[in-house]
Amino acid sequence: MTISQSDSQTFNLYDRDFCLWAQETAKLLREGKLAEIDLQHLIEEVEDMSGSQKRALLSNLRVLLMHLLKYKYQPEKRSKSWRSTIIEHRIRLQEAFEESPSLKEYFKEIFDRAYQKARKQAAQETELPLNIFPSESPFTPEQTLNEDFLPEQ
């Protein structure tokens, strides 16, 4: 079986101009020209979409937890910027859950792992010893997402 010139062009387009490849692939799908689609790359991209959302969720959770830790353990340095970051990352998480409700289960699965990374980052940023921050999260997943929750010392 040989690759047609059209197939070859679409396949090569992926490496040259991803955005144009995506537009062309969508056009071919709409037109029902399934035989002309660069199926290998399309499958990879669809699979990566889930991974991308999960990576973003993990990143937002880690930043949120780190700022909650800083807020709790450095009360003398609390700032509007820290509160703003807490609000922003809660919004990002809520938006992710609205777009993909299945991410709520993933959030629960990764909460402890995200906390461990946030704990280490908080220690680095604050220059406080790591053991200042508890090995188990002092915040529940519900508190972490609660827009009215701010930790006290």
N, CA, C and O of each residue as an XYZ file, in Angstrom:
612
protein
N       0.840     -1.173      0.000
C       0.000      0.000      0.000
C       0.888      1.241      0.000
O       1.807      1.346      0.812
N       0.626      2.158     -0.886
C       1.435      3.366     -0.959
C       0.646      4.550     -0.429
O      -0.584      4.566     -0.462
N       1.367      5.524      0.052
C       0.743      6.755      0.547
C       0.496      7.664     -0.643
O       1.405      7.933     -1.428
N      -0.744      8.140     -0.778
C      -1.049      9.041     -1.886
C      -0.346     10.371     -1.675
O       0.127     10.665     -0.577
N      -0.279     11.170     -2.724
C       0.380     12.467     -2.622
C      -0.328     13.331     -1.586
O       0.329     14.041     -0.824
N      -1.660     13.281     -1.545
C      -2.423     14.057     -0.575
C      -2.108     13.609      0.847
O      -1.895     14.437      1.733
N      -2.078     12.269      1.063
C      -1.751     11.736      2.387
C      -0.356     12.179      2.805
O      -0.145     12.612      3.938
N       0.580     12.069      1.895
C       1.957     12.437      2.170
C       2.062     13.922      2.522
O       2.803     14.307      3.427
N       1.311     14.742      1.796
C       1.340     16.180      2.076
C       0.784     16.477      3.461
O       1.353     17.282      4.198
N      -0.322     15.836      3.820
C      -0.908     16.048      5.139
C       0.043     15.554      6.223
O       0.229     16.218      7.242
N       0.645     14.388      6.000
C       1.577     13.818      6.967
C       2.764     14.752      7.171
O       3.152     15.018      8.309
N       3.348     15.254      6.078
C       4.492     16.152      6.174
C       4.113     17.495      6.783
O       4.938     18.141      7.428
N       2.881     17.912      6.582
C       2.407     19.180      7.133
C       2.485     19.176      8.653
O       2.754     20.207      9.268
N       2.252     18.032      9.248
C       2.306     17.902     10.712
C       3.652     18.385     11.245
O       3.704     19.078     12.261
N       4.719     18.029     10.577
C       6.064     18.403     11.016
C       6.416     19.854     10.672
O       7.227     20.478     11.357
N       5.810     20.381      9.621
C       6.148     21.742      9.166
C       5.307     22.824      9.838
O       5.824     23.889     10.172
N       4.004     22.559     10.040
C       3.091     23.596     10.532
C       1.927     22.918     11.246
O       0.912     22.598     10.628
N       2.080     22.706     12.530
C       1.088     21.963     13.301
C      -0.297     22.605     13.218
O      -1.293     21.907     13.027
N      -0.364     23.908     13.360
C      -1.652     24.606     13.339
C      -2.382     24.366     12.017
O      -3.575     24.061     12.002
N      -1.660     24.507     10.921
C      -2.259     24.272      9.611
C      -2.647     22.800      9.459
O      -3.691     22.492      8.885
N      -1.811     21.886      9.972
C      -2.148     20.462      9.945
C      -3.473     20.214     10.655
O      -4.325     19.487     10.145
N      -3.652     20.819     11.838
C      -4.882     20.634     12.610
C      -6.085     21.169     11.839
O      -7.138     20.533     11.813
N      -5.934     22.330     11.213
C      -7.028     22.910     10.426
C      -7.373     22.009      9.237
O      -8.547     21.763      8.960
N      -6.366     21.530      8.553
C      -6.581     20.647      7.398
C      -7.223     19.327      7.825
O      -8.096     18.799      7.135
N      -6.786     18.807      8.957
C      -7.355     17.552      9.460
C      -8.826     17.745      9.807
O      -9.652     16.892      9.486
N      -9.159     18.847     10.452
C     -10.564     19.134     10.775
C     -11.394     19.261      9.501
O     -12.526     18.782      9.434
N     -10.821     19.907      8.500
C     -11.525     20.067      7.211
C     -11.788     18.701      6.574
O     -12.892     18.433      6.101
N     -10.775     17.849      6.566
C     -10.932     16.514      5.990
C     -11.985     15.704      6.764
O     -12.764     14.962      6.165
N     -12.003     15.849      8.075
C     -13.010     15.156      8.881
C     -14.420     15.643      8.535
O     -15.336     14.845      8.338
N     -14.574     16.969      8.465
C     -15.887     17.546      8.125
C     -16.361     17.076      6.752
O     -17.549     16.827      6.546
N     -15.433     16.959      5.833
C     -15.770     16.556      4.461
C     -15.905     15.035      4.316
O     -16.256     14.538      3.246
N     -15.626     14.306      5.395
C     -15.740     12.854      5.344
C     -14.646     12.173      4.560
O     -14.803     11.024      4.148
N     -13.542     12.858      4.347
C     -12.417     12.302      3.576
C     -11.465     11.573      4.529
O     -10.306     11.952      4.697
N     -11.990     10.529      5.135
C     -11.247      9.822      6.171
C      -9.988      9.152      5.649
O      -9.010      9.033      6.387
N      -9.985      8.721      4.421
C      -8.816      8.053      3.855
C      -7.629      9.003      3.701
O      -6.486      8.557      3.610
N      -7.893     10.303      3.672
C      -6.819     11.283      3.476
C      -6.239     11.800      4.789
O      -5.299     12.595      4.786
N      -6.789     11.355      5.892
C      -6.369     11.862      7.202
C      -5.068     11.196      7.653
O      -4.858     10.000      7.452
N      -4.220     11.990      8.255
C      -2.973     11.520      8.872
C      -3.373     10.901     10.220
O      -3.253     11.528     11.273
N      -3.844      9.669     10.154
C      -4.439      8.999     11.300
C      -3.448      8.800     12.454
O      -3.815      8.958     13.618
N      -2.226      8.463     12.142
C      -1.218      8.219     13.177
C      -1.048      9.447     14.075
O      -1.082      9.338     15.300
N      -0.865     10.612     13.455
C      -0.678     11.828     14.248
C      -1.981     12.264     14.914
O      -1.955     12.811     16.016
N      -3.098     12.034     14.271
C      -4.387     12.392     14.865
C      -4.614     11.601     16.154
O      -5.046     12.165     17.159
N      -4.330     10.322     16.128
C      -4.469      9.491     17.326
C      -3.556      9.996     18.435
O      -3.982     10.112     19.584
N      -2.313     10.295     18.102
C      -1.367     10.816     19.095
C      -1.876     12.110     19.718
O      -1.788     12.301     20.931
N      -2.410     12.995     18.882
C      -2.893     14.281     19.382
C      -4.121     14.127     20.276
O      -4.235     14.809     21.295
N      -5.022     13.253     19.909
C      -6.217     13.023     20.730
C      -5.800     12.440     22.084
O      -6.313     12.850     23.125
N      -4.873     11.489     22.063
C      -4.390     10.916     23.319
C      -3.694     11.965     24.173
O      -3.835     11.964     25.396
N      -2.949     12.855     23.543
C      -2.213     13.877     24.275
C      -3.132     14.934     24.882
O      -2.767     15.573     25.869
N      -4.300     15.122     24.315
C      -5.229     16.127     24.850
C      -5.570     15.827     26.304
O      -5.604     16.745     27.124
N      -5.820     14.586     26.638
C      -6.122     14.198     28.007
C      -4.914     14.452     28.905
O      -5.048     14.986     30.006
N      -3.746     14.067     28.426
C      -2.529     14.269     29.200
C      -2.260     15.734     29.453
O      -1.802     16.110     30.531
N      -2.540     16.552     28.478
C      -2.333     17.989     28.622
C      -3.243     18.571     29.699
O      -2.805     19.383     30.515
N      -4.489     18.163     29.701
C      -5.420     18.645     30.728
C      -4.990     18.170     32.108
O      -5.091     18.913     33.085
N      -4.516     16.945     32.189
C      -4.073     16.420     33.485
C      -2.825     17.143     33.975
O      -2.707     17.446     35.162
N      -1.899     17.419     33.070
C      -0.680     18.146     33.465
C      -1.023     19.554     33.945
O      -0.444     20.038     34.918
N      -1.957     20.208     33.270
C      -2.376     21.554     33.681
C      -3.035     21.509     35.052
O      -2.786     22.376     35.890
N      -3.875     20.505     35.287
C      -4.533     20.372     36.575
C      -3.507     20.166     37.683
O      -3.588     20.806     38.731
N      -2.555     19.289     37.460
C      -1.502     19.034     38.443
C      -0.707     20.303     38.728
O      -0.419     20.607     39.886
N      -0.357     21.027     37.707
C       0.409     22.263     37.864
C      -0.377     23.302     38.664
O       0.165     23.928     39.576
N      -1.645     23.483     38.322
C      -2.466     24.465     39.047
C      -2.665     24.059     40.498
O      -2.637     24.910     41.388
N      -2.864     22.785     40.747
C      -3.026     22.304     42.119
C      -1.746     22.510     42.911
O      -1.791     22.949     44.060
N      -0.617     22.199     42.314
C       0.669     22.362     43.001
C       0.917     23.833     43.374
O       1.353     24.123     44.488
N       0.645     24.747     42.457
C       0.835     26.178     42.734
C      -0.119     26.623     43.840
O       0.275     27.361     44.743
N      -1.368     26.176     43.771
C      -2.351     26.537     44.790
C      -1.910     26.041     46.163
O      -1.924     26.801     47.132
N      -1.526     24.788     46.251
C      -1.087     24.240     47.543
C       0.149     24.948     48.069
O       0.250     25.215     49.267
N       1.091     25.255     47.185
C       2.300     25.959     47.616
C       1.946     27.322     48.212
O       2.503     27.713     49.238
N       1.030     28.038     47.579
C       0.666     29.353     48.097
C      -0.154     29.252     49.382
O      -0.041     30.115     50.252
N      -0.960     28.233     49.512
C      -1.665     28.018     50.779
C      -0.665     27.737     51.897
O      -0.829     28.225     53.015
N       0.364     26.955     51.600
C       1.401     26.694     52.596
C       2.153     27.970     52.966
O       2.367     28.247     54.146
N       2.545     28.731     51.978
C       3.253     29.983     52.248
C       2.368     30.911     53.083
O       2.837     31.556     54.020
N       1.092     30.968     52.731
C       0.139     31.824     53.448
C       0.034     31.387     54.914
O      -0.023     32.222     55.816
N       0.011     30.097     55.134
C      -0.127     29.567     56.500
C       1.151     29.729     57.317
O       1.097     30.111     58.486
N       2.294     29.441     56.711
C       3.537     29.372     57.476
C       4.410     30.615     57.389
O       5.466     30.674     58.020
N       3.989     31.596     56.627
C       4.687     32.884     56.620
C       3.652     34.013     56.710
O       3.532     34.823     55.791
N       2.916     34.061     57.809
C       1.840     35.053     57.911
C       2.340     36.492     57.809
O       1.614     37.379     57.360
N       3.569     36.714     58.221
C       4.128     38.076     58.169
C       4.386     38.539     56.733
O       4.582     39.732     56.499
N       4.387     37.619     55.778
C       4.646     37.973     54.383
C       3.409     37.865     53.498
O       3.505     37.963     52.274
N       2.256     37.664     54.113
C       1.023     37.565     53.329
C       0.845     38.826     52.497
O       1.112     39.939     52.950
N       0.389     38.621     51.271
C       0.245     39.761     50.375
C      -0.984     39.584     49.487
O      -1.561     38.501     49.382
N      -1.359     40.698     48.850
C      -2.447     40.632     47.866
C      -2.063     39.688     46.733
O      -2.912     38.977     46.193
N      -0.803     39.683     46.381
C      -0.313     38.824     45.302
C      -0.535     37.350     45.624
O      -0.967     36.587     44.760
N      -0.243     36.943     46.856
C      -0.457     35.550     47.246
C      -1.941     35.211     47.188
O      -2.322     34.164     46.665
N      -2.782     36.101     47.729
C      -4.232     35.850     47.693
C      -4.726     35.797     46.252
O      -5.576     34.975     45.911
N      -4.200     36.663     45.424
C      -4.589     36.678     44.012
C      -4.202     35.369     43.326
O      -4.975     34.829     42.534
N      -3.020     34.866     43.627
C      -2.576     33.598     43.051
C      -3.465     32.453     43.523
O      -3.810     31.571     42.737
N      -3.832     32.460     44.786
C      -4.729     31.433     45.335
C      -6.067     31.474     44.601
O      -6.583     30.436     44.187
N      -6.622     32.657     44.441
C      -7.901     32.813     43.738
C      -7.783     32.348     42.292
O      -8.629     31.599     41.804
N      -6.737     32.790     41.615
C      -6.546     32.448     40.197
C      -6.464     30.940     39.970
O      -7.080     30.420     39.039
N      -5.724     30.247     40.795
C      -5.543     28.814     40.579
C      -6.771     28.015     41.015
O      -7.015     26.928     40.491
N      -7.534     28.531     41.952
C      -8.822     27.897     42.263
C      -9.766     28.042     41.069
O     -10.471     27.100     40.709
N      -9.775     29.206     40.473
C     -10.620     29.423     39.290
C     -10.207     28.476     38.170
O     -11.062     27.866     37.528
N      -8.912     28.349     37.931
C      -8.434     27.455     36.874
C      -8.867     26.017     37.120
O      -9.267     25.316     36.191
N      -8.787     25.578     38.375
C      -9.204     24.219     38.698
C     -10.708     24.046     38.487
O     -11.145     23.048     37.913
N     -11.500     25.019     38.952
C     -12.953     24.925     38.772
C     -13.317     24.909     37.290
O     -14.201     24.158     36.876
N     -12.650     25.721     36.500
C     -12.912     25.731     35.051
C     -12.548     24.389     34.419
O     -13.245     23.910     33.525
N     -11.469     23.791     34.879
C     -11.075     22.478     34.356
C     -12.147     21.440     34.688
O     -12.466     20.589     33.858
N     -12.702     21.510     35.900
C     -13.753     20.569     36.297
C     -15.034     20.794     35.492
O     -15.745     19.844     35.167
N     -15.320     22.049     35.178
C     -16.507     22.343     34.365
C     -16.347     21.793     32.950
O     -17.288     21.239     32.383
N     -15.161     21.946     32.388
C     -14.890     21.451     31.032
C     -14.835     19.934     30.977
O     -15.323     19.315     30.033
N     -14.234     19.347     32.001
C     -14.029     17.890     32.031
C     -14.303     17.378     33.443
O     -13.375     17.252     34.243
N     -15.557     17.082     33.759
C     -15.895     16.616     35.115
C     -15.096     15.395     35.563
O     -14.905     15.196     36.763
N     -14.630     14.579     34.628
C     -13.842     13.397     35.006
C     -12.532     13.785     35.687
O     -11.921     12.954     36.358
N     -12.099     15.012     35.529
C     -10.858     15.446     36.176
C     -10.998     15.543     37.697
O      -9.990     15.570     38.403
N     -12.228     15.594     38.210
C     -12.422     15.639     39.671
C     -11.851     14.380     40.322
O     -11.236     14.446     41.386
N     -12.057     13.251     39.680
C     -11.521     11.996     40.212
C      -9.988     12.017     40.141
O      -9.315     11.575     41.072
N      -9.447     12.527     39.045
C      -7.994     12.643     38.902
C      -7.427     13.574     39.975
O      -6.361     13.305     40.529
N      -8.130     14.661     40.268
C      -7.738     15.604     41.317
C      -7.559     14.867     42.645
O      -6.571     15.080     43.348
N      -8.502     14.013     42.980
C      -8.421     13.248     44.230
C      -7.233     12.295     44.209
O      -6.551     12.118     45.218
N      -6.991     11.685     43.058
C      -5.886     10.724     42.926
C      -4.526     11.381     43.114
O      -3.624     10.782     43.700
N      -4.372     12.598     42.625
C      -3.049     13.237     42.630
C      -2.841     14.214     43.772
O      -1.756     14.779     43.914
N      -3.872     14.420     44.591
C      -3.789     15.450     45.627
C      -2.553     15.277     46.508
O      -1.793     16.226     46.699
N      -2.348     14.077     47.043
C      -1.210     13.861     47.952
C       0.130     14.033     47.247
O       1.068     14.595     47.812
N       0.216     13.551     46.023
C       1.465     13.696     45.244
C       1.739     15.174     44.960
O       2.876     15.632     45.064
N       0.693     15.911     44.602
C       0.853     17.348     44.339
C       1.278     18.071     45.612
O       2.105     18.982     45.572
N       0.705     17.659     46.740
C       1.079     18.288     48.005
C       2.566     18.092     48.302
O       3.240     19.028     48.733
N       3.078     16.888     48.074
C       4.491     16.630     48.356
C       5.402     17.539     47.526
O       6.407     18.046     48.026
N       5.049     17.737     46.277
C       5.848     18.632     45.428
C       5.683     20.085     45.869
O       6.649     20.848     45.885
N       4.462     20.462     46.223
C       4.206     21.839     46.681
C       4.958     22.119     47.972
O       5.476     23.217     48.175
N       5.013     21.136     48.824
C       5.724     21.254     50.102
C       7.206     21.554     49.856
O       7.784     22.434     50.493
N       7.806     20.816     48.929
C       9.224     21.036     48.617
C       9.438     22.413     47.977
O      10.404     23.109     48.289
N       8.529     22.791     47.084
C       8.648     24.104     46.446
C       8.488     25.225     47.476
O       9.209     26.222     47.437
N       7.541     25.054     48.392
C       7.328     26.071     49.421
C       8.567     26.225     50.283
O       8.943     27.342     50.639
N       9.204     25.114     50.619
C      10.435     25.176     51.418
C      11.528     25.922     50.665
O      12.245     26.736     51.247
N      11.653     25.645     49.377
C      12.666     26.340     48.580
C      12.373     27.831     48.498
O      13.258     28.658     48.715
N      11.126     28.168     48.183
C      10.775     29.583     48.004
C      10.873     30.387     49.291
O      11.322     31.533     49.280
N      10.453     29.788     50.401
C      10.437     30.518     51.666
C      11.768     30.459     52.389
O      12.033     31.245     53.298
N      12.615     29.503     51.969
C      13.884     29.216     52.638
C      13.669     28.744     54.074
O      14.548     28.882     54.924
N      12.493     28.188     54.329
C      12.211     27.555     55.610
C      12.587     26.080     55.500
O      12.543     25.510     54.410
N      12.955     25.458     56.617
C      13.273     24.019     56.557
C      12.047     23.213     56.114
O      10.915     23.549     56.461
N      12.284     22.167     55.358
C      11.210     21.336     54.845
C      10.329     20.791     55.969
O       9.117     20.655     55.800
N      10.940     20.479     57.122
C      10.160     19.875     58.209
C       9.185     20.851     58.874
O       8.367     20.440     59.697
N       9.264     22.131     58.525
C       8.274     23.108     58.998
C       6.902     22.769     58.405
O       5.866     22.954     59.043
N       6.928     22.279     57.188
C       5.691     21.939     56.478
C       5.347     20.484     56.765
O       6.184     19.606     56.557
N       4.142     20.212     57.235
C       3.793     18.833     57.598
C       3.904     17.866     56.422
O       3.677     18.238     55.271
N       4.256     16.628     56.729
C       4.395     15.641     55.667
C       3.043     15.281     55.051
O       2.982     14.855     53.897
N       1.963     15.449     55.809
C       0.604     15.262     55.290
C      -0.014     16.648     55.112
O       0.234     17.547     55.915
N      -0.796     16.817     54.088
C      -1.392     18.120     53.816
C      -2.246     18.607     54.988
O      -3.099     17.866     55.476
N      -2.028     19.839     55.443
C      -2.880     20.398     56.489
C      -4.229     20.865     55.936
O      -5.097     21.301     56.693
N      -4.398     20.773     54.636
C      -5.634     21.200     53.978
C      -6.301     19.988     53.347
O      -5.632     19.127     52.776
N      -7.594     19.926     53.452
C      -8.327     18.864     52.766
C      -8.496     19.282     51.310
O      -8.360     20.461     50.984
N      -8.791     18.329     50.437
C      -9.085     18.710     49.048
C     -10.237     19.721     48.963
O     -10.218     20.626     48.129
N     -11.230     19.556     49.829
C     -12.381     20.470     49.827
C     -11.961     21.882     50.244
O     -12.382     22.859     49.625
N     -11.143     21.995     51.279
C     -10.652     23.307     51.701
C      -9.819     23.951     50.600
O      -9.919     25.152     50.351
N      -9.012     23.153     49.957
C      -8.134     23.653     48.902
C      -8.944     24.328     47.798
O      -8.522     25.346     47.248
N     -10.098     23.765     47.479
C     -10.941     24.321     46.413
C     -11.918     25.383     46.901
O     -12.473     26.129     46.095
N     -12.131     25.457     48.200
C     -13.128     26.373     48.768
C     -12.672     27.826     48.634
O     -11.660     28.228     49.208
N     -13.430     28.599     47.872
C     -13.026     29.985     47.606
C     -13.022     30.865     48.850
O     -12.421     31.939     48.833
N     -13.668     30.444     49.915
C     -13.699     31.229     51.159
C     -12.634     30.799     52.160
O     -12.469     31.434     53.202
N     -11.921     29.737     51.856
C     -10.934     29.215     52.810
C      -9.563     29.845     52.610
O      -9.004     29.842     51.513
N      -9.046     30.381     53.698
C      -7.647     30.796     53.770
C      -7.109     30.252     55.090
O      -7.759     30.399     56.125
N      -5.954     29.637     55.069
C      -5.442     29.010     56.299
C      -4.971     30.048     57.312
O      -4.491     31.127     56.967
N      -5.129     29.672     58.562
C      -4.575     30.483     59.666
C      -3.322     29.772     60.141
O      -3.104     28.596     59.848
N      -2.517     30.495     60.865
C      -1.277     29.890     61.355
C      -1.572     28.960     62.491
O      -0.656     28.350     63.042
